[in-house]
């Protein structure tokens, strides 16, 4: 685990990258939704670039 300053430094050194949503909970919820069940995510998402990407992607997958 690293703090936000270290994460920012690592991202700066990486150059061009593609960010995608994921994680075991999100992948499972989206999979359940894809099987036709109603699915929802309950939790906190940070109000930053990655949080907005995550929120967009999970809503686009039909998860409430």
N, C-alpha and C positions, 0 to 999 in steps of 0.2 A: 504494500500500500504506500502511496505517495501523497504529498500534499498538493494543493492546487498550483502553487508556484512551480513545483517540479514538473507537473503535468503540462503546464503552459510552455515551459522550456523545452520539453521533449517534443511537443507538437510543433514548436517553432523550428526545431532542428530537422524534423521529418521531411519538410517540403510538401509537395502536392500529395494529397491523400483523398480517399473516398471514405466518407463516414456512412455507416449503415446501422440501423437499430438491431438490437438482438438481446441476448441473455436468455437463460433457461426459462425464466418465468414468462417473459414476453413471447418467446418462441412457442411455448406451450399454449398460452392464451390464444395466440393467432391460429395455431393448429386446431384448437378446439372450435374456434369460430369458422375456420375453413371446412370443418366437418358438419357445419350447419347448426351448431349450438349457439345460444346467446352467450357472449363472453364480455367480461369487464375487467378493467385493471383498477385496483385501488392502491394508491401509494403516492409518494412524493416524486415529482420530477422537477429538477432545477430549472429556473427561468434563465437559461443561457442557450447558446447555439445548439448544443447537443440535445438539451432538453426539448427544445422546440422541434428538432428533427424527430426525436423519439415520439413526441406527442402526435406529430403529423402522420408518421408511419403507422402507428398503432391504430389511430382513428381511420386511416385510409384502408386498413385491413378489416374494418368493421367492428372493432372492439370499442366498447363504450368506456 
